[in-house]
Amino acid sequence: MKIGSRDFDLSGNRTYIMGILNVTPDSFSDGGRFLSSDGWSLDIKAVIEHVESMIDDGADIIDIGGESTRPGHARVSEDEERSRVLPVIDAIRKVSDIPISLDTTKVNVARAGIACGADLINDVSGLHADGLAKLIAGSKIPCVIMHDGQYFNNDTYTGAGTADESDTPQKAYVRRVRAELDECVKIADEAGISRDKIILDPGIGFGKDYRQNLSILGNLETLMEDLDLPMLLACSRKSVIGSALGDVPTDKRLEGTLITSALATLAGIPMVRVHDVRENAAAIRMARALRTVR
């Protein structure tokens, strides 16, 4: 897949790293990290230093988010989100040609971001946001389509029967998520988004409880069975890790995150989205070495 100026082999032969850059005051893990001393404007110099550090540590893509997606987050206006992300995209473009992903569900923010230099749209709505699918199709750039359980009514779920009779309840749930991702891909098809421009994301932490999140992480091979589209796993520092480790805070979730990145690599998932690039790159290298001798 071509993302920006670079070619990515998303067949599972390697695992790429999407480095997280949240330019928000309220993201669950690193909100407010890049605010200036005035408490409201961005410190662009600090942002670029962090981006350059992530690149040096092994990031293949930078994912910029201008609105928190944590549970209970406050929505921001299009103007506010644009004011956060566009200066960052512009600043990165002046120092690097690294592919830039824009994490947004707002069509006008996405349009402005693409015009400014974003190479990929990371959509946590699974193309349920008004107008976004058509914009992505028209732009001909890649997208990440994420599963969010809130968009699917369990009572009217049409994927029943896709589970194997021998499946555990956990595997059956994973197959359900796969089937619902297929519904998102249908939206992409209808909008005219080319299949070679799509990356899927099972949406850890979105519309799922602790056990459902664990079910996905513990059954990644089931998630990947007969999948003809690449997958991204975004689990870094999320609450499922905090709960599994004994309700630890976000800054104590690195070790748990490294396990999920290693599992993703062993399962053949070609991309992970993480905060701690250097440490995850090392975990991926180790998992890749183990995978070669299976």
C-alpha positions as CSV (number, residue, x, y, z in Angstrom):
1,M,0.0,0.0,0.0
2,K,1.3,3.5,-0.9
3,I,0.9,5.8,2.1
4,G,2.3,9.3,1.3
5,S,5.6,8.9,-0.5
6,R,6.3,5.4,0.9
7,D,5.4,1.9,0.1
8,F,4.2,-0.4,2.9
9,D,4.2,-4.2,2.7
10,L,1.0,-5.0,4.7
11,S,1.0,-8.7,3.9
12,G,2.2,-9.5,7.4
13,N,5.8,-9.9,6.6
14,R,6.7,-7.1,9.0
15,T,4.9,-5.0,11.6
16,Y,5.0,-1.2,11.1
17,I,4.7,1.3,13.9
18,M,2.2,4.2,13.9
19,G,3.4,6.7,16.5
20,I,0.7,8.5,18.5
21,L,0.8,12.3,18.6
22,N,-2.1,13.7,20.6
23,V,-2.3,17.5,20.4
24,T,-5.3,17.6,22.8
25,P,-5.6,18.9,26.3
26,D,-7.7,15.9,27.5
27,S,-6.6,12.6,25.9
28,F,-6.6,9.7,28.3
29,S,-2.9,9.2,28.4
30,D,-0.9,12.2,27.2
31,G,-3.5,15.1,27.0
32,G,-1.9,18.5,27.4
33,R,1.6,17.3,27.0
34,F,2.4,19.8,24.2
35,L,0.6,22.9,25.6
36,S,2.7,26.1,25.9
37,S,3.2,27.8,29.2
38,D,0.1,29.9,28.5
39,G,-1.9,26.8,29.0
40,W,-3.9,26.8,25.8
41,S,-1.7,27.2,22.7
42,L,0.5,24.4,21.2
43,D,4.3,24.4,21.7
44,I,5.1,23.5,18.1
45,K,8.9,23.2,18.8
46,A,8.1,20.5,21.5
47,V,5.8,18.7,19.1
48,I,8.4,18.5,16.4
49,E,11.1,17.4,18.8
50,H,8.8,14.6,19.9
51,V,8.0,13.6,16.3
52,E,11.7,13.5,15.4
53,S,12.3,11.4,18.5
54,M,9.6,8.9,17.4
55,I,11.1,8.8,13.9
56,D,14.5,8.1,15.3
57,D,13.0,5.4,17.5
58,G,11.4,3.6,14.6
59,A,8.0,5.2,13.8
60,D,6.9,4.5,10.2
61,I,3.8,6.8,10.4
62,I,2.8,9.7,12.7
63,D,-0.9,9.6,13.8
64,I,-2.2,13.1,14.8
65,G,-5.3,13.5,16.9
66,G,-6.9,16.8,17.7
67,E,-9.9,15.5,19.6
68,S,-9.9,13.0,22.5
69,T,-11.7,9.8,21.9
70,R,-11.5,8.6,25.5
71,P,-14.8,7.5,27.1
72,G,-16.8,10.6,28.2
73,H,-14.7,13.0,26.2
74,A,-16.0,16.4,25.3
75,R,-16.6,17.0,21.6
76,V,-14.8,20.0,20.1
77,S,-15.9,22.1,17.1
78,E,-14.5,21.7,13.6
79,D,-12.7,25.1,14.0
80,E,-11.1,24.0,17.2
81,E,-9.9,20.7,15.9
82,R,-8.5,22.3,12.7
83,S,-6.6,24.9,14.8
84,R,-5.0,22.0,16.7
85,V,-4.0,19.7,13.9
86,L,-3.3,21.8,10.8
87,P,-0.3,23.7,12.3
88,V,1.2,20.4,13.3
89,I,0.8,18.8,9.9
90,D,2.3,21.8,8.3
91,A,5.2,21.8,10.8
92,I,6.0,18.1,10.3
93,R,5.9,18.5,6.5
94,K,8.6,21.2,6.8
95,V,11.0,18.7,8.4
96,S,10.1,15.3,7.2
97,D,8.3,13.3,4.5
98,I,7.2,10.7,7.0
99,P,3.6,9.6,6.2
100,I,1.0,11.5,8.4
101,S,-2.2,9.9,9.6
102,L,-5.0,12.2,10.7
103,D,-7.3,10.8,13.4
104,T,-10.7,12.5,12.9
105,T,-14.3,11.8,12.2
106,K,-15.1,15.3,10.9
107,V,-15.4,15.5,7.2
108,N,-14.3,19.2,7.0
109,V,-11.3,18.6,9.3
110,A,-10.3,15.6,7.2
111,R,-10.6,17.7,4.0
112,A,-8.5,20.5,5.5
113,G,-5.9,18.0,6.8
114,I,-5.6,16.3,3.4
115,A,-5.1,19.7,1.7
116,C,-2.4,20.5,4.3
117,G,-0.5,17.2,3.8
118,A,-2.1,14.3,5.6
119,D,-1.7,11.0,3.8
120,L,-4.2,8.8,5.6
121,I,-7.5,9.2,7.5
122,N,-7.8,7.2,10.7
123,D,-11.6,7.0,11.3
124,V,-12.8,5.7,14.6
125,S,-16.4,5.8,13.5
126,G,-16.0,3.0,11.0
127,L,-17.2,5.3,8.2
128,H,-20.4,6.0,10.0
129,A,-19.5,9.8,10.2
130,D,-21.5,11.8,7.7
131,G,-19.7,12.4,4.5
132,L,-16.4,11.0,5.5
133,A,-16.5,7.9,3.3
134,K,-17.2,10.0,0.1
135,L,-14.4,12.4,1.0
136,I,-11.9,9.5,1.5
137,A,-13.0,7.9,-1.8
138,G,-12.6,11.2,-3.7
139,S,-9.2,11.9,-2.2
140,K,-7.9,8.5,-3.1
141,I,-5.8,8.3,0.0
142,P,-5.8,5.3,2.4
143,C,-7.9,5.0,5.5
144,V,-8.1,3.1,8.7
145,I,-11.7,1.8,9.4
146,M,-12.2,1.1,13.1
147,H,-14.9,-1.1,14.7
148,D,-16.9,0.7,17.4
149,G,-19.6,-1.5,19.1
150,Q,-21.8,1.5,19.7
151,Y,-22.8,1.5,16.0
152,F,-24.1,-2.1,16.0
153,N,-27.4,-3.2,17.7
154,N,-26.9,-6.7,19.2
155,D,-30.6,-7.4,18.8
156,T,-30.5,-6.9,15.1
157,Y,-27.0,-8.3,14.5
158,T,-27.0,-10.1,11.1
159,G,-23.7,-11.9,11.5
160,A,-25.1,-14.7,13.7
161,G,-24.2,-18.0,12.2
162,T,-20.7,-17.0,11.2
163,A,-19.3,-18.7,14.3
164,D,-18.0,-22.2,14.1
165,E,-19.9,-24.7,16.3
166,S,-16.7,-25.5,18.2
167,D,-16.0,-21.9,19.0
168,T,-15.7,-20.7,22.5
169,P,-17.9,-17.6,23.4
170,Q,-14.7,-15.5,23.1
171,K,-14.0,-16.7,19.6
172,A,-17.6,-16.2,18.7
173,Y,-17.4,-12.6,19.8
174,V,-14.3,-12.0,17.7
175,R,-16.0,-13.5,14.6
176,R,-18.9,-11.1,15.3
177,V,-16.5,-8.1,15.3
178,R,-15.1,-9.4,12.1
179,A,-18.6,-9.6,10.5
180,E,-19.4,-6.1,11.7
181,L,-16.1,-4.8,10.2
182,D,-17.4,-6.3,7.0
183,E,-20.4,-4.1,7.3
184,C,-18.1,-1.1,7.6
185,V,-16.2,-2.3,4.5
186,K,-19.6,-2.4,2.6
187,I,-19.9,1.4,3.4
188,A,-16.5,1.9,1.9
189,D,-17.4,-0.1,-1.2
190,E,-20.6,1.8,-1.7
191,A,-18.7,5.1,-1.4
192,G,-16.1,4.0,-3.9
193,I,-13.1,3.5,-1.6
194,S,-10.7,1.1,-3.3
195,R,-10.0,-2.1,-1.3
196,D,-6.3,-1.5,-1.7
197,K,-6.7,1.7,0.4
198,I,-8.3,0.1,3.5
199,I,-6.8,-0.9,6.8
200,L,-9.1,-2.4,9.5
201,D,-8.9,-1.9,13.2
202,P,-10.9,-4.0,15.7
203,G,-11.3,-1.0,18.0
204,I,-10.0,-2.1,21.4
205,G,-11.8,0.0,24.0
206,F,-14.6,1.3,21.7
207,G,-18.0,0.0,22.6
208,K,-16.6,-3.1,24.3
209,D,-16.3,-4.2,27.9
210,Y,-13.2,-5.6,29.6
211,R,-13.9,-9.2,28.7
212,Q,-14.7,-8.4,25.1
213,N,-11.5,-6.5,24.7
214,L,-9.5,-9.4,26.2
215,S,-11.4,-11.8,23.8
216,I,-10.0,-9.9,20.8
217,L,-6.5,-9.7,22.2
218,G,-6.5,-13.4,23.1
219,N,-7.8,-14.5,19.8
220,L,-5.9,-12.4,17.2
221,E,-5.4,-15.4,15.0
222,T,-9.2,-15.8,14.8
223,L,-9.5,-12.2,13.9
224,M,-7.0,-12.6,11.1
225,E,-8.5,-15.9,9.6
226,D,-9.0,-15.6,5.8
227,L,-8.8,-11.8,6.0
228,D,-8.0,-10.2,2.7
229,L,-7.4,-6.7,4.2
230,P,-4.6,-5.5,6.4
231,M,-5.2,-5.0,10.1
232,L,-4.0,-2.4,12.7
233,L,-4.0,-3.0,16.4
234,A,-4.3,0.1,18.6
235,C,-4.0,-1.0,22.2
236,S,-1.3,1.3,23.7
237,R,-1.9,2.1,27.4
238,K,-5.6,1.4,27.1
239,S,-7.9,0.6,30.0
240,V,-8.0,-3.1,29.3
241,I,-4.3,-3.2,30.0
242,G,-4.7,-1.1,33.2
243,S,-7.4,-3.5,34.4
244,A,-5.5,-6.6,33.6
245,L,-2.5,-5.3,35.5
246,G,-4.5,-4.4,38.6
247,D,-6.0,-1.1,37.8
248,V,-2.7,0.6,37.2
249,P,-2.6,4.2,35.8
250,T,-1.8,5.0,32.2
251,D,1.9,5.6,32.9
252,K,2.3,2.1,34.2
253,R,1.0,0.3,31.2
254,L,4.1,0.0,29.0
255,E,4.8,-3.7,29.8
256,G,1.2,-4.7,29.0
257,T,1.3,-2.7,25.8
258,L,4.5,-4.5,24.7
259,I,2.8,-7.9,25.1
260,T,0.0,-6.8,22.8
261,S,2.5,-5.6,20.2
262,A,4.3,-8.9,20.3
263,L,1.1,-10.8,20.0
264,A,0.1,-8.7,17.0
265,T,3.4,-9.5,15.4
266,L,3.1,-13.2,16.0
267,A,-0.5,-13.1,14.6
268,G,0.7,-11.4,11.4
269,I,-0.9,-8.0,12.0
270,P,1.1,-5.6,10.0
271,M,0.7,-2.4,12.0
272,V,0.4,-1.3,15.6
273,R,-0.4,2.2,17.0
274,V,1.6,3.0,20.1
275,H,2.9,5.8,22.3
276,D,6.3,4.3,23.3
277,V,7.9,3.8,19.9
278,R,11.4,2.6,20.9
279,E,10.2,0.0,23.4
280,N,7.5,-1.4,21.1
281,A,10.0,-1.5,18.2
282,A,12.2,-3.8,20.3
283,A,9.3,-6.0,21.3
284,I,8.3,-6.3,17.6
285,R,11.8,-7.3,16.6
286,M,11.9,-10.0,19.2
287,A,8.5,-11.3,18.2
288,R,9.5,-11.2,14.5
289,A,12.6,-13.3,15.3
290,L,10.4,-15.9,17.0
291,R,7.9,-15.9,14.2
292,T,10.6,-16.8,11.6
293,V,11.4,-20.1,13.4
294,R,7.8,-21.3,13.8
